[in-house]
Amino acid sequence: MLFGRGKKSKDERSETAGTVDESGAETTNSGSGIPGDFRVGKGPLDIDEIESRDGYVDLGALLIAPAEGLQLRLEVEEATQRVVAVTMDLNGSSLQLQAFAAPRSEGLWDEIREQINESVAGQGGETEEVPGAFGTELVAKLPAEAADGSRGFRAARFMGVDGPRWFLRGVLGGQAALERDAAAGLEDLFRKVVVVRGDNPMPPRELLQLRLPKDAAVPGQTEAPQGAVPPADPAMQQPERGPEITQIG
């Protein structure tokens, strides 16, 4: 499969953007009882909750379930050449993923939402907390100018999940941020994401290491390396930079 990489400077970890619908159904917390695991319902998954990695796109810290029409874009930090995020593109919408180390006994999402609130306010924008499929979500809106010169806003819908010793952040953009129905496919894929925390001690908020899949081809390579690729394996595309809202870490 063709695999593209995008270059990003150290301070340029982008978030996808669109406009958002602020409705959603409240969900109840049914965590696993594991210290530091505050997931609502089942998913995203921990590596210990699956029997095999077979059939997933292996990006190191994240395993992605393939889906028809899904394309993946990896964000590469220019200074270090490390992969810092993966974006899932599906049906004109996007979902950016980043996974971080977290404390054993408490979550990060409450604290990170407050940090996003402050960042957006500092840029002249506004935020609102709304209920969503994975618990409390954050809608962030920033002033923007449309192509015709009129004033409007760009927005992103942030989802955060505190798992066992890890935190996974997703940022919805495009039509999925505008309409809940349009977000259903990406939300389902978000629920199927598997986080590979590893056993090494890491400070909270440290980015879990992502990498190119072993069976990916780099741009300019005439043939992809041989390997078992699922029939619905997502294509890898050259990333495009999205509007920046905030970063953590």
SULNOR-V364895 format. One record per residue. N is the residue number from 1. SS is DSSP state (H for helix, E for strand, L for the rest). NEAR is the number of other ideal C-beta (glycine too) atoms within 8 Angstrom. Layout:
[[N/SS/NEAR] [N/SS/NEAR]]
This chain:
[[1/L/11] [2/E/10] [3/E/12] [4/L/11] [5/E/12] [6/E/12] [7/E/6] [8/E/13] [9/L/8] [10/L/8] [11/L/5] [12/L/9] [13/L/12] [14/L/12] [15/L/13] [16/L/16] [17/L/12] [18/E/15] [19/L/7] [20/L/12] [21/L/7] [22/L/7] [23/L/5] [24/L/10] [25/L/5] [26/L/5] [27/L/11] [28/L/5] [29/L/7] [30/L/5] [31/L/9] [32/L/6] [33/L/4] [34/L/7] [35/L/6] [36/L/14] [37/L/12] [38/L/12] [39/L/13] [40/L/12] [41/L/7] [42/L/5] [43/L/9] [44/L/12] [45/E/11] [46/E/11] [47/H/10] [48/H/5] [49/H/6] [50/L/9] [51/L/2] [52/L/5] [53/L/8] [54/L/5] [55/L/7] [56/E/10] [57/E/12] [58/E/8] [59/L/15] [60/E/10] [61/L/11] [62/E/14] [63/E/13] [64/E/13] [65/E/11] [66/L/12] [67/L/10] [68/L/4] [69/L/6] [70/L/13] [71/E/11] [72/E/15] [73/E/14] [74/E/17] [75/E/15] [76/E/12] [77/E/13] [78/L/10] [79/L/6] [80/L/6] [81/L/6] [82/L/8] [83/E/15] [84/E/11] [85/E/12] [86/E/14] [87/E/15] [88/E/15] [89/E/10] [90/E/14] [91/L/7] [92/L/5] [93/E/17] [94/E/14] [95/E/16] [96/E/16] [97/E/14] [98/E/10] [99/E/13] [100/E/16] [101/E/12] [102/L/14] [103/L/9] [104/L/5] [105/L/5] [106/L/6] [107/L/10] [108/L/14] [109/H/13] [110/H/7] [111/H/7] [112/H/12] [113/H/13] [114/H/8] [115/H/10] [116/H/14] [117/H/10] [118/H/8] [119/H/10] [120/H/15] [121/H/10] [122/H/6] [123/L/8] [124/L/6] [125/L/12] [126/E/7] [127/E/12] [128/E/7] [129/E/8] [130/E/11] [131/E/9] [132/E/11] [133/L/9] [134/L/14] [135/E/12] [136/E/10] [137/E/14] [138/E/14] [139/E/14] [140/E/15] [141/E/11] [142/E/14] [143/E/7] [144/E/9] [145/E/6] [146/L/8] [147/L/3] [148/L/4] [149/L/5] [150/L/6] [151/E/6] [152/E/8] [153/E/9] [154/E/11] [155/E/13] [156/E/17] [157/E/16] [158/E/14] [159/E/13] [160/E/17] [161/E/15] [162/E/13] [163/E/16] [164/L/11] [165/L/9] [166/E/14] [167/E/16] [168/E/14] [169/E/14] [170/E/12] [171/E/13] [172/E/18] [173/E/16] [174/E/12] [175/H/10] [176/H/17] [177/H/17] [178/H/10] [179/L/8] [180/H/8] [181/H/5] [182/H/12] [183/H/13] [184/H/8] [185/H/12] [186/H/14] [187/H/11] [188/H/8] [189/H/15] [190/H/14] [191/H/11] [192/H/10] [193/L/15] [194/E/15] [195/E/15] [196/L/10] [197/L/13] [198/L/7] [199/L/3] [200/L/4] [201/L/2] [202/L/8] [203/L/5] [204/L/9] [205/L/11] [206/L/9] [207/E/9] [208/L/16] [209/L/8] [210/E/14] [211/L/7] [212/L/10] [213/L/9] [214/L/7] [215/L/10] [216/L/12] [217/E/10] [218/E/8] [219/L/9] [220/L/3] [221/L/7] [222/L/2] [223/L/5] [224/L/10] [225/L/8] [226/L/4] [227/L/7] [228/L/5] [229/L/7] [230/L/8] [231/L/5] [232/L/8] [233/L/9] [234/L/13] [235/E/9] [236/E/12] [237/L/10] [238/L/8] [239/L/11] [240/L/6] [241/L/7] [242/L/12] [243/L/11] [244/L/9] [245/L/14] [246/L/10] [247/L/6] [248/L/8] [249/L/6]]
